[in-house]
Amino acid sequence: MSETANPFESLQSQIDEAAAYLDIGDDVIERLKHPERVLETNLTVELDDGSLERFKAFRSQFNGDRGPYKGGIRYHPQVSRDEVKALSGWMTYKTAIVDIPLGGGKGGIIIDPDDYSESELERITRAFAKELTPMIGEDRDIPAPDVNTGQREMNWIKDTYETLENTTEPGVITGKDLNSGGSEGRVEATGRSTVIAAREAFDYLDKDLQGATVAVQGYGNAGWIAAKLIDEMGATVVAASDSSGGIYNPDGFDPVAAKEHKNETGSVVGFHDAEAEITNEDVLTLDVDLLIPAALENAIDGDLAEDVQADVISEAANGPLTPEADAVLADEDVFVVPDILANAGGVTVSYFEWVQNRQRFYWSEERVNEELENIIVDGFDALVEALEANALDNPRTATYVVAIQRVADAYEEAGSFP
């Protein structure tokens, strides 16, 4: 597993790869490889014992050519300026490939939330929201949950913003609790789009999803939901892992029961239906039909990619493959549905939430899921069209060809403002 690949350099490499197939000037491509602005701030917060602690936080606004900046906020010890820049870039092209009128942003705090109480996390979140208030808003920048954040943190940010601005503006943030203006279907959205994209890939390759074997690396929200939904489609989940290790049963196991075990014990390790305990790396290299990487960036580097045996990969995580891994897997004819399409369900349903907030009219879960299905299928069709029109062997490059063209068109159609 790579620990040194710079995610921002990976993003720029992916853009360069796609640019070779586009009739776009180098100057415009250069613009589309960098964020428009990055906030770096230090939050000084009083802890429960009365002491003060400093936390470094970031918000990157990568591109707003197609609409307000959109992207999550993560709490993790490995958050960095380059990571946030990369994630905001991926979000720009993610909203473009699914053709929703939003740009790309991302934020994060360098923190291990397990080390702090709920009251401390609330003060830290509200301190960050105070710093973000001048730059966010339903027509400017709309944050959302990400790694180690969820409805609770989004509700805190919404309340802080509305208090400081003396307004009611539920559309300032998405991923909220239903009672605070959230959307039905949001919790399952990322996992749902991952399996819809995988299903479309199997159809395109003329492979049967019924009975296909599946390994899921990362059993958080996106991973376990993907496992549950792919099981409901008739596939067989044979392996899963989290930060503590992995489990394997060649005959398959109930992904919901595995999640219940994780809820009770903190890990999938020790699940009673597992025949063997394996490592995270083992999960990534099992001989399966479908691999779903659902953890953090750089899970598979060029060396590990040599051992990957899956026929199809659907990326629930952001940036789980390095560019070197992409090249290896393309040579091996592994069909990779890239993150900016596969996991776009989260931002797509966040868009639905924003629309509902603006209208003050809320949709049923059935409607949300139907609309999401249509958007992901259309995005996959656009991927295939670009793949075949340009005789490409890498679905990721095809996806970026579509997305970059859409962002560049919006920029050029708007004209220049000094």
Secondary structure, 3 states (H helix, E strand, C coil): CCCCCCHHHHHHHHHHHHHCCCCCCHHHHHHCCCCCEEEEEEEEEECCCCCEEEEEEEEEEEECCCCCEEEEEEEECCCCHHHHHHHHHHHHHHHHHCCCCCCEEEEEEECCHHHCCHHHHHHHHHHHHHHHHHHCECCCEEEEECCCCCHHHHHHHHHHHHHHHCCCCHHHCCCCCHHHCCCCCCCCHHHHHHHHHHHHHHHHCCCCCCCCEEEEECCCHHHHHHHHHHHHCCCEEEEEEECCEEEECCCCCCHHHHHHHHHHHCCCCCCCCCCEEECHHHHHCCCCCEEEECCCCCCECHHHHCCCCCCEEECCCCCCECHHHHHHHHHCCCEEECHHHHCCHHHHHHHHHHHHHHHCCCCCHHHHHHHHHHHHHHHHHHHHHHHHHCCCCCHHHHHHHHHHHHHHHHHHHHCCCC
